[in-house]
Amino acid sequence: MSSPSNRSKKFLDGGGNIDTDALFHAYEEQGSADEEGLIEATFNIRKNLNRRLDSYLATRIPFLSRTSIKRLIEDESVTVNGKVPKGSTKVHQGDVVCVTLPPPPSSEIPAEDIPLKILFEDKDIIVLNKDDDIIIHPARSHKSGTIINALAWHFQHVSDGALSSVGEEFARPGVVHRLDRHTTGVMLAAKTDTAHWRLGKQFEKRQTRKRYLAVVHGEIEPLTDVIDIPLGKHPTKRDSYAVRWDETGKPSVTVFHVREIYDGYTLVELDLKTGRTHQIRLHLQHLGYPIVGDDIYGGKHLKVSDIIPRGHESELDRTSFVIQRQALHAGYLAFTHPISDEPAEFTAPLHGDMANLVKMLRKHRFKKAPKLQNTIIDLEYAVNYDS
């Protein structure tokens, strides 16, 4: 068996294995006055695991996200038997895996005074009703103007505490789950590391309950059904996704329940059984019922003239838009509080444009509101909260 490098020896426990807590502490302390150079960790594979490298490292370096580990491999900061591997490389008995950990990036995120709709907050978590046209965390082309920037200001000037440190390596502290830029609704962030890890496990094990509301083109039939269609990266369009029946497709399951039917449109409640990127949008498009306003996946921005039939009186300008983004809203989230173990559930009211859309459809195109079992969202609260 290969010996660990000198830099790795201090991370070994009594059995010769890497001590994850010691490694994490050294990782956090990089750059301090008494710590020089980069952290190296050497893993000697003692069993024939027949496992992917990226999957193996995710269990051995649990304080880094899978995305972080992927980037380490792509940046050639990982070797297997002295050679640069791929994430898909299988590790076997006798292999020596060396990982060089870069210093953690600065955790300072510019605080910005951006309004937040706060549904709940305590010392461990904060629950928001996310607005339209704002992303969750800084990314390649958006270094500011995010939910994380807004939360940084909130904790400095309104509340107290801070976001958890989990995810700081990609400027995503506290981010337990995400919503698309133009999807509104309930989202959860963690203020402590313990809360973050426990909530993350709930999402990973699908112990949370999430419900969405969407207005779609067309009148959905049947009234309730399961959509079980694999999804994956679009083969040619960057940052887009598609139905994939090949090996790249990942299992994706959505259950829908029709809540209200209008002439030419449907209000539907959706229960996510998996959490693939753009899952609801793609599944509904595949069925032939694209989400209103979702111009990436077949939807159309609606004007007043698309809803109010010609000849009907209205004070509204028929050429003005009712909604210019996807009519998709995360309406409900239930989970177990990570510290108290008490059940927690939150309903987020619809935002102005989508609430107005539903009200106009009710007034001018309403057909029926089926009474179905297994629906959760209180529509009257969600639609008329600000009325």
MOBELHU-V704153 format. One record per residue. N is the residue number from 1. PHI is phi in whole degrees, 0 to 359 (none if undefined). PSI is psi in whole degrees, -180 to 180 (* if undefined). OMEGA is omega as a letter, one per 20 degrees, with the letter a starting at -180 (NA if undefined). Layout:
n=N phi=PHI psi=PSI omega=OMEGA
n=N phi=PHI psi=PSI omega=OMEGA
This chain:
n=1 phi=none psi=136 omega=a
n=2 phi=292 psi=147 omega=r
n=3 phi=277 psi=149 omega=r
n=4 phi=291 psi=153 omega=r
n=5 phi=292 psi=164 omega=a
n=6 phi=302 psi=-37 omega=a
n=7 phi=290 psi=-21 omega=a
n=8 phi=269 psi=-23 omega=a
n=9 phi=303 psi=-36 omega=a
n=10 phi=286 psi=-6 omega=r
n=11 phi=261 psi=3 omega=a
n=12 phi=277 psi=142 omega=r
n=13 phi=269 psi=-172 omega=a
n=14 phi=297 psi=-21 omega=a
n=15 phi=264 psi=7 omega=r
n=16 phi=86 psi=8 omega=r
n=17 phi=263 psi=157 omega=r
n=18 phi=296 psi=128 omega=r
n=19 phi=274 psi=107 omega=a
n=20 phi=299 psi=-40 omega=a
n=21 phi=296 psi=-42 omega=r
n=22 phi=295 psi=-39 omega=r
n=23 phi=295 psi=-43 omega=r
n=24 phi=297 psi=-42 omega=r
n=25 phi=298 psi=-44 omega=r
n=26 phi=296 psi=-38 omega=r
n=27 phi=298 psi=-45 omega=a
n=28 phi=294 psi=-32 omega=a
n=29 phi=274 psi=-3 omega=a
n=30 phi=303 psi=139 omega=r
n=31 phi=93 psi=-9 omega=r
n=32 phi=283 psi=169 omega=a
n=33 phi=298 psi=-34 omega=a
n=34 phi=264 psi=14 omega=a
n=35 phi=232 psi=125 omega=a
n=36 phi=241 psi=148 omega=r
n=37 phi=75 psi=-176 omega=a
n=38 phi=268 psi=156 omega=r
n=39 phi=275 psi=132 omega=r
n=40 phi=242 psi=139 omega=r
n=41 phi=231 psi=133 omega=r
n=42 phi=245 psi=127 omega=r
n=43 phi=247 psi=121 omega=r
n=44 phi=263 psi=115 omega=a
n=45 phi=282 psi=116 omega=a
n=46 phi=259 psi=-11 omega=r
n=47 phi=233 psi=158 omega=r
n=48 phi=278 psi=87 omega=a
n=49 phi=284 psi=-32 omega=a
n=50 phi=49 psi=51 omega=a
n=51 phi=233 psi=149 omega=r
n=52 phi=297 psi=145 omega=a
n=53 phi=301 psi=-48 omega=a
n=54 phi=297 psi=-37 omega=r
n=55 phi=292 psi=-41 omega=r
n=56 phi=298 psi=-48 omega=a
n=57 phi=294 psi=-31 omega=r
n=58 phi=298 psi=-30 omega=r
n=59 phi=274 psi=-26 omega=a
n=60 phi=272 psi=-25 omega=r
n=61 phi=235 psi=69 omega=a
n=62 phi=291 psi=-14 omega=a
n=63 phi=277 psi=-5 omega=r
n=64 phi=255 psi=143 omega=r
n=65 phi=287 psi=164 omega=r
n=66 phi=297 psi=-33 omega=r
n=67 phi=294 psi=-39 omega=r
n=68 phi=297 psi=-44 omega=r
n=69 phi=296 psi=-41 omega=r
n=70 phi=302 psi=-43 omega=a
n=71 phi=292 psi=-37 omega=r
n=72 phi=302 psi=-43 omega=r
n=73 phi=294 psi=-44 omega=a
n=74 phi=294 psi=-32 omega=r
n=75 phi=276 psi=7 omega=r
n=76 phi=62 psi=34 omega=r
n=77 phi=267 psi=6 omega=r
n=78 phi=232 psi=136 omega=r
n=79 phi=232 psi=152 omega=r
n=80 phi=237 psi=115 omega=a
n=81 phi=56 psi=38 omega=r
n=82 phi=81 psi=1 omega=a
n=83 phi=245 psi=151 omega=r
n=84 phi=282 psi=120 omega=a
n=85 phi=262 psi=-179 omega=r
n=86 phi=253 psi=165 omega=r
n=87 phi=299 psi=-29 omega=a
n=88 phi=276 psi=-5 omega=r
n=89 phi=303 psi=132 omega=r
n=90 phi=277 psi=137 omega=r
n=91 phi=258 psi=139 omega=a
n=92 phi=230 psi=170 omega=r
n=93 phi=304 psi=132 omega=r
n=94 phi=95 psi=-13 omega=r
n=95 phi=290 psi=149 omega=r
n=96 phi=242 psi=116 omega=a
n=97 phi=254 psi=121 omega=r
n=98 phi=248 psi=132 omega=a
n=99 phi=234 psi=129 omega=r
n=100 phi=256 psi=118 omega=a
n=101 phi=265 psi=124 omega=r
n=102 phi=286 psi=162 omega=r
n=103 phi=298 psi=145 omega=r
n=104 phi=296 psi=141 omega=r
n=105 phi=291 psi=165 omega=r
n=106 phi=302 psi=135 omega=a
n=107 phi=272 psi=0 omega=a
n=108 phi=283 psi=121 omega=r
n=109 phi=245 psi=128 omega=a
n=110 phi=305 psi=128 omega=r
n=111 phi=278 psi=132 omega=a
n=112 phi=228 psi=137 omega=a
n=113 phi=280 psi=82 omega=r
n=114 phi=247 psi=128 omega=a
n=115 phi=300 psi=141 omega=r
n=116 phi=233 psi=142 omega=r
n=117 phi=262 psi=104 omega=a
n=118 phi=262 psi=122 omega=r
n=119 phi=271 psi=-32 omega=a
n=120 phi=195 psi=148 omega=r
n=121 phi=205 psi=137 omega=r
n=122 phi=223 psi=-163 omega=a
n=123 phi=284 psi=-8 omega=a
n=124 phi=246 psi=-31 omega=a
n=125 phi=219 psi=163 omega=r
n=126 phi=220 psi=135 omega=a
n=127 phi=242 psi=128 omega=a
n=128 phi=242 psi=158 omega=r
n=129 phi=254 psi=95 omega=a
n=130 phi=296 psi=138 omega=r
n=131 phi=279 psi=168 omega=r
n=132 phi=287 psi=157 omega=r
n=133 phi=59 psi=43 omega=r
n=134 phi=214 psi=133 omega=r
n=135 phi=269 psi=165 omega=a
n=136 phi=284 psi=-46 omega=a
n=137 phi=221 psi=160 omega=r
n=138 phi=304 psi=143 omega=r
n=139 phi=221 psi=-170 omega=a
n=140 phi=309 psi=-50 omega=a
n=141 phi=256 psi=2 omega=a
n=142 phi=227 psi=94 omega=a
n=143 phi=271 psi=-13 omega=a
n=144 phi=215 psi=179 omega=r
n=145 phi=73 psi=26 omega=a
n=146 phi=251 psi=171 omega=r
n=147 phi=301 psi=-40 omega=a
n=148 phi=297 psi=-42 omega=r
n=149 phi=299 psi=-41 omega=r
n=150 phi=294 psi=-41 omega=r
n=151 phi=293 psi=-36 omega=r
n=152 phi=301 psi=-43 omega=r
n=153 phi=293 psi=-42 omega=a
n=154 phi=302 psi=-45 omega=a
n=155 phi=289 psi=-27 omega=r
n=156 phi=280 psi=-34 omega=a
n=157 phi=242 psi=-20 omega=a
n=158 phi=243 psi=-53 omega=a
n=159 phi=251 psi=-157 omega=r
n=160 phi=222 psi=180 omega=a
n=161 phi=87 psi=-161 omega=a
n=162 phi=196 psi=174 omega=r
n=163 phi=282 psi=155 omega=r
n=164 phi=298 psi=160 omega=r
n=165 phi=277 psi=-9 omega=a
n=166 phi=295 psi=126 omega=a
n=167 phi=94 psi=3 omega=a
n=168 phi=298 psi=-26 omega=a
n=169 phi=298 psi=-19 omega=r
n=170 phi=235 psi=33 omega=r
n=171 phi=55 psi=40 omega=r
n=172 phi=235 psi=42 omega=a
n=173 phi=300 psi=135 omega=r
n=174 phi=80 psi=-8 omega=a
n=175 phi=284 psi=111 omega=r
n=176 phi=267 psi=-38 omega=r
n=177 phi=208 psi=169 omega=a
n=178 phi=229 psi=159 omega=r
n=179 phi=236 psi=151 omega=r
n=180 phi=298 psi=159 omega=a
n=181 phi=307 psi=-42 omega=a
n=182 phi=257 psi=13 omega=r
n=183 phi=263 psi=129 omega=r
n=184 phi=264 psi=172 omega=r
n=185 phi=122 psi=-168 omega=a
n=186 phi=287 psi=130 omega=r
n=187 phi=219 psi=155 omega=a
n=188 phi=238 psi=138 omega=r
n=189 phi=228 psi=151 omega=a
n=190 phi=259 psi=141 omega=r
n=191 phi=259 psi=-11 omega=r
n=192 phi=227 psi=156 omega=a
n=193 phi=296 psi=-40 omega=r
n=194 phi=299 psi=-45 omega=r
n=195 phi=299 psi=-41 omega=a
n=196 phi=297 psi=-50 omega=a
n=197 phi=299 psi=-42 omega=a
n=198 phi=290 psi=-40 omega=r
n=199 phi=293 psi=-41 omega=r
n=200 phi=303 psi=-39 omega=r
n=201 phi=296 psi=-39 omega=r
n=202 phi=297 psi=-44 omega=r
n=203 phi=293 psi=-42 omega=a
n=204 phi=298 psi=-40 omega=a
n=205 phi=271 psi=4 omega=r
n=206 phi=58 psi=45 omega=r
n=207 phi=264 psi=0 omega=r
n=208 phi=267 psi=164 omega=r
n=209 phi=238 psi=128 omega=a
n=210 phi=232 psi=135 omega=r
n=211 phi=229 psi=140 omega=r
n=212 phi=240 psi=156 omega=r
n=213 phi=244 psi=139 omega=r
n=214 phi=218 psi=145 omega=r
n=215 phi=255 psi=126 omega=a
n=216 phi=239 psi=159 omega=r
n=217 phi=286 psi=136 omega=r
n=218 phi=95 psi=165 omega=r
n=219 phi=255 psi=107 omega=a
n=220 phi=293 psi=134 omega=r
n=221 phi=225 psi=141 omega=i
n=222 phi=289 psi=-178 omega=a
n=223 phi=287 psi=-27 omega=r
n=224 phi=212 psi=145 omega=a
n=225 phi=191 psi=169 omega=r
n=226 phi=251 psi=129 omega=r
n=227 phi=257 psi=113 omega=a
n=228 phi=237 psi=85 omega=a
n=229 phi=225 psi=126 omega=a
n=230 phi=290 psi=144 omega=a
n=231 phi=233 psi=156 omega=r
n=232 phi=194 psi=-175 omega=r
n=233 phi=300 psi=141 omega=r
n=234 phi=293 psi=138 omega=a
n=235 phi=294 psi=-23 omega=a
n=236 phi=231 psi=-25 omega=a
n=237 phi=264 psi=117 omega=r
n=238 phi=296 psi=141 omega=r
n=239 phi=66 psi=12 omega=r
n=240 phi=246 psi=162 omega=a
n=241 phi=231 psi=167 omega=a
n=242 phi=203 psi=164 omega=r
n=243 phi=293 psi=128 omega=a
n=244 phi=231 psi=117 omega=r
n=245 phi=265 psi=0 omega=r
n=246 phi=269 psi=-167 omega=a
n=247 phi=291 psi=-14 omega=r
n=248 phi=278 psi=-14 omega=a
n=249 phi=287 psi=136 omega=r
n=250 phi=252 psi=142 omega=r
n=251 phi=306 psi=132 omega=a
n=252 phi=217 psi=123 omega=a
n=253 phi=230 psi=128 omega=r
n=254 phi=230 psi=136 omega=r
n=255 phi=252 psi=132 omega=r
n=256 phi=241 psi=150 omega=r
n=257 phi=226 psi=120 omega=r
n=258 phi=289 psi=127 omega=r
n=259 phi=259 psi=-43 omega=r
n=260 phi=214 psi=142 omega=r
n=261 phi=245 psi=131 omega=r
n=262 phi=241 psi=170 omega=r
n=263 phi=291 psi=101 omega=r
n=264 phi=93 psi=-2 omega=a
n=265 phi=215 psi=164 omega=r
n=266 phi=218 psi=140 omega=r
n=267 phi=261 psi=122 omega=a
n=268 phi=232 psi=142 omega=r
n=269 phi=260 psi=135 omega=a
n=270 phi=236 psi=136 omega=a
n=271 phi=247 psi=113 omega=a
n=272 phi=277 psi=122 omega=r
n=273 phi=264 psi=-22 omega=r
n=274 phi=230 psi=172 omega=a
n=275 phi=231 psi=53 omega=r
n=276 phi=285 psi=152 omega=r
n=277 phi=300 psi=130 omega=r
n=278 phi=61 psi=24 omega=a
n=279 phi=303 psi=-53 omega=a
n=280 phi=299 psi=-44 omega=a
n=281 phi=298 psi=-43 omega=a
n=282 phi=288 psi=-42 omega=a
n=283 phi=298 psi=-44 omega=r
n=284 phi=292 psi=-39 omega=r
n=285 phi=299 psi=-42 omega=a
n=286 phi=298 psi=-35 omega=r
n=287 phi=285 psi=-11 omega=a
n=288 phi=96 psi=14 omega=r
n=289 phi=235 psi=71 omega=a
n=290 phi=296 psi=152 omega=a
n=291 phi=289 psi=135 omega=r
n=292 phi=306 psi=133 omega=r
n=293 phi=85 psi=-10 omega=a
n=294 phi=273 psi=81 omega=a
n=295 phi=287 psi=-9 omega=r
n=296 phi=283 psi=-36 omega=a
n=297 phi=241 psi=42 omega=r
n=298 phi=93 psi=-1 omega=r
n=299 phi=275 psi=169 omega=a
n=300 phi=231 psi=136 omega=r
n=301 phi=293 psi=135 omega=a
n=302 phi=257 psi=136 omega=r
n=303 phi=258 psi=168 omega=r
n=304 phi=305 psi=-39 omega=a
n=305 phi=295 psi=-21 omega=r
n=306 phi=282 psi=-16 omega=a
n=307 phi=249 psi=-46 omega=a
n=308 phi=271 psi=116 omega=a
n=309 phi=302 psi=147 omega=r
n=310 phi=300 psi=137 omega=a
n=311 phi=98 psi=-17 omega=r
n=312 phi=278 psi=138 omega=a
n=313 phi=287 psi=140 omega=r
n=314 phi=200 psi=142 omega=r
n=315 phi=278 psi=-8 omega=a
n=316 phi=277 psi=147 omega=r
n=317 phi=290 psi=120 omega=a
n=318 phi=295 psi=-18 omega=a
n=319 phi=267 psi=-5 omega=a
n=320 phi=280 psi=150 omega=a
n=321 phi=279 psi=141 omega=r
n=322 phi=271 psi=-41 omega=r
n=323 phi=210 psi=136 omega=a
n=324 phi=234 psi=30 omega=r
n=325 phi=209 psi=170 omega=a
n=326 phi=298 psi=130 omega=a
n=327 phi=277 psi=69 omega=a
n=328 phi=228 psi=130 omega=a
n=329 phi=221 psi=127 omega=r
n=330 phi=282 psi=98 omega=a
n=331 phi=272 psi=-22 omega=a
n=332 phi=209 psi=138 omega=r
n=333 phi=217 psi=130 omega=r
n=334 phi=232 psi=141 omega=a
n=335 phi=201 psi=176 omega=r
n=336 phi=262 psi=128 omega=a
n=337 phi=303 psi=130 omega=a
n=338 phi=293 psi=-18 omega=a
n=339 phi=250 psi=-47 omega=a
n=340 phi=277 psi=-17 omega=a
n=341 phi=66 psi=13 omega=r
n=342 phi=278 psi=145 omega=r
n=343 phi=294 psi=141 omega=r
n=344 phi=227 psi=137 omega=r
n=345 phi=215 psi=144 omega=a
n=346 phi=220 psi=136 omega=r
n=347 phi=247 psi=128 omega=a
n=348 phi=257 psi=121 omega=r
n=349 phi=299 psi=150 omega=r
n=350 phi=298 psi=149 omega=r
n=351 phi=278 psi=167 omega=a
n=352 phi=310 psi=-51 omega=a
n=353 phi=295 psi=-43 omega=a
n=354 phi=286 psi=-36 omega=r
n=355 phi=297 psi=-43 omega=r
n=356 phi=296 psi=-38 omega=r
n=357 phi=300 psi=-47 omega=a
n=358 phi=295 psi=-42 omega=r
n=359 phi=297 psi=-40 omega=r
n=360 phi=292 psi=-40 omega=r
n=361 phi=294 psi=-38 omega=r
n=362 phi=298 psi=-41 omega=a
n=363 phi=286 psi=-39 omega=a
n=364 phi=250 psi=-17 omega=a
n=365 phi=222 psi=13 omega=a
n=366 phi=296 psi=137 omega=r
n=367 phi=244 psi=-59 omega=a
n=368 phi=198 psi=163 omega=r
n=369 phi=234 psi=93 omega=a
n=370 phi=301 psi=144 omega=r
n=371 phi=262 psi=104 omega=a
n=372 phi=244 psi=149 omega=r
n=373 phi=283 psi=164 omega=r
n=374 phi=71 psi=12 omega=r
n=375 phi=271 psi=152 omega=a
n=376 phi=238 psi=-44 omega=a
n=377 phi=292 psi=130 omega=r
n=378 phi=282 psi=102 omega=a
n=379 phi=296 psi=-41 omega=a
n=380 phi=296 psi=-40 omega=r
n=381 phi=295 psi=-46 omega=a
n=382 phi=295 psi=-37 omega=a
n=383 phi=273 psi=-39 omega=a
n=384 phi=252 psi=16 omega=a
n=385 phi=305 psi=-42 omega=a
n=386 phi=266 psi=5 omega=a
n=387 phi=285 psi=* omega=NA
